[in-house]
Amino acid sequence: MNKESVWDYPRPPCAEPTSKRIRVYFGGELVADTYRAVRVLETSHPPVYYIPRDDVRSEFLRPSARRSFCEFKGSASYWNLDVNGKIVEDAAWSYERPSRGYEALQGCLAFYVSKVDDCFVVVERVQPQPGSFYGGWVTSDIIGPVKGGPGSAGW
């Protein structure tokens, strides 16, 4: 297996398609399942996987009032999950009108690993990026250290 160093990822970040199977589980349900994700790679961060909305079970999504702004990708909207009465706020985010260069993210959602029950890349269970701010997916095929942990605020 080829390992990728997060320090070799670009800044500004790039968005690239991946055919790896990406799955998200919450509340005992498969919430998202795709072979058509877009992977965003940014220096010092683990990849973030954006899943086409067509591959997310929309009956579990509820819009959130939260908004944020990324200097590269633009304005983000957030989504709550409501699965059989189990609710988690701001479990996912999307760029409804992404900035130029990130058009591949339009119509896709990214999930916080730390806010759902399980996420998988192929068969590997993903670990959340350290800290509560970032949404990267940590797998065994990346090499860090990754931003978000203690002492990384100035990176």
C-alpha positions as CSV (number, residue, x, y, z in Angstrom):
1,M,0.0,0.0,0.0
2,N,1.3,3.4,-0.9
3,K,1.2,5.8,2.0
4,E,0.5,9.5,1.4
5,S,2.0,12.3,3.5
6,V,-0.5,15.0,4.4
7,W,2.5,17.4,4.0
8,D,2.6,16.5,0.3
9,Y,-1.0,17.7,-0.2
10,P,-1.4,21.1,-1.9
11,R,-2.4,24.5,-0.6
12,P,-4.8,25.7,-1.8
13,P,-6.5,22.3,-1.6
14,C,-7.4,20.2,-4.6
15,A,-10.6,18.2,-5.2
16,E,-10.3,14.9,-7.0
17,P,-12.7,12.1,-7.8
18,T,-12.2,8.7,-6.1
19,S,-13.8,5.4,-7.0
20,K,-13.2,3.9,-3.5
21,R,-16.3,2.8,-1.7
22,I,-17.2,5.4,1.0
23,R,-19.9,4.6,3.7
24,V,-21.4,6.5,6.6
25,Y,-23.5,4.9,9.4
26,F,-25.6,6.6,12.0
27,G,-28.4,5.4,14.3
28,G,-28.2,1.8,13.0
29,E,-28.7,2.9,9.4
30,L,-26.5,3.1,6.4
31,V,-26.8,6.9,5.7
32,A,-24.5,7.2,2.7
33,D,-22.9,4.8,0.3
34,T,-21.0,5.7,-2.8
35,Y,-18.2,4.8,-5.3
36,R,-18.4,8.4,-6.6
37,A,-17.0,10.6,-3.9
38,V,-14.8,13.6,-4.3
39,R,-11.7,13.7,-2.1
40,V,-10.4,17.1,-0.9
41,L,-6.7,17.2,-0.1
42,E,-5.1,20.1,1.8
43,T,-1.6,20.4,3.3
44,S,-1.5,19.0,6.9
45,H,-5.1,17.7,6.8
46,P,-6.3,14.1,6.2
47,P,-8.6,13.8,3.2
48,V,-12.2,14.9,3.4
49,Y,-14.7,12.8,1.4
50,Y,-17.6,14.6,-0.3
51,I,-20.5,12.2,-1.1
52,P,-23.0,13.0,-4.0
53,R,-26.3,13.8,-2.5
54,D,-27.9,11.1,-4.7
55,D,-25.9,8.6,-2.6
56,V,-27.1,10.0,0.8
57,R,-30.4,9.0,2.2
58,S,-32.2,12.3,2.1
59,E,-35.0,11.2,4.5
60,F,-32.4,11.5,7.3
61,L,-31.2,15.0,6.4
62,R,-32.4,18.2,8.0
63,P,-31.0,21.7,7.2
64,S,-29.2,23.4,10.0
65,A,-29.0,27.1,10.6
66,R,-25.2,27.0,10.9
67,R,-23.1,28.5,8.2
68,S,-19.3,29.0,7.7
69,F,-16.9,30.3,5.1
70,C,-13.8,28.7,3.6
71,E,-11.4,31.0,1.9
72,F,-11.0,28.4,-0.9
73,K,-14.3,26.6,-1.3
74,G,-16.8,29.4,-0.3
75,S,-19.9,29.4,1.9
76,A,-20.8,26.1,3.7
77,S,-24.2,25.0,4.8
78,Y,-24.7,22.4,7.5
79,W,-27.0,19.4,7.9
80,N,-28.4,17.6,10.9
81,L,-29.1,13.9,10.9
82,D,-32.3,12.5,12.3
83,V,-32.4,8.7,12.1
84,N,-35.3,7.0,13.9
85,G,-35.4,9.8,16.5
86,K,-31.7,9.9,17.1
87,I,-30.5,13.4,16.2
88,V,-27.1,14.9,15.8
89,E,-26.6,18.5,14.9
90,D,-24.3,19.7,12.1
91,A,-23.2,16.2,11.2
92,A,-22.4,17.1,7.6
93,W,-21.7,20.2,5.5
94,S,-22.0,21.1,1.9
95,Y,-21.0,23.9,-0.5
96,E,-24.2,24.6,-2.4
97,R,-22.5,27.1,-4.7
98,P,-18.7,26.4,-4.3
99,S,-16.0,28.8,-5.5
100,R,-14.4,28.4,-8.9
101,G,-12.2,25.4,-9.0
102,Y,-14.3,23.4,-6.6
103,E,-17.4,22.9,-8.7
104,A,-17.0,19.1,-8.2
105,L,-18.3,19.6,-4.6
106,Q,-21.6,21.0,-5.7
107,G,-24.4,18.6,-4.7
108,C,-22.1,16.7,-2.3
109,L,-22.0,16.4,1.5
110,A,-19.1,15.7,3.8
111,F,-19.6,14.1,7.2
112,Y,-17.8,14.6,10.4
113,V,-16.5,11.2,11.4
114,S,-16.7,12.3,15.1
115,K,-20.5,12.9,14.9
116,V,-21.7,9.7,13.3
117,D,-21.3,6.1,14.4
118,D,-19.0,4.8,11.7
119,C,-17.4,5.8,8.4
120,F,-15.5,3.5,6.1
121,V,-13.1,3.9,3.2
122,V,-13.4,0.6,1.4
123,V,-13.3,-1.8,4.4
124,E,-11.2,0.4,6.8
125,R,-13.0,2.1,9.7
126,V,-12.0,5.7,9.7
127,Q,-10.8,7.7,12.7
128,P,-11.7,11.4,13.0
129,Q,-9.2,14.2,12.5
130,P,-8.1,15.4,15.9
131,G,-9.9,18.4,17.4
132,S,-13.5,19.4,16.9
133,F,-13.1,22.0,14.1
134,Y,-11.8,19.9,11.1
135,G,-13.6,17.1,9.3
136,G,-10.8,15.0,7.9
137,W,-10.9,11.2,7.6
138,V,-7.8,9.5,9.1
139,T,-6.9,6.1,7.6
140,S,-3.9,3.9,7.6
141,D,-2.8,5.1,4.2
142,I,-1.9,8.6,5.3
143,I,1.2,9.8,7.2
144,G,1.0,12.8,9.6
145,P,1.2,14.5,11.8
146,V,-2.2,16.0,11.0
147,K,-3.5,19.4,11.9
148,G,-6.0,19.6,14.8
149,G,-4.1,17.9,17.5
150,P,-2.4,19.7,20.5
151,G,0.2,22.2,19.4
152,S,-0.9,22.3,15.7
153,A,-2.9,25.6,15.8
154,G,0.0,27.6,14.2
155,W,0.5,25.2,11.3
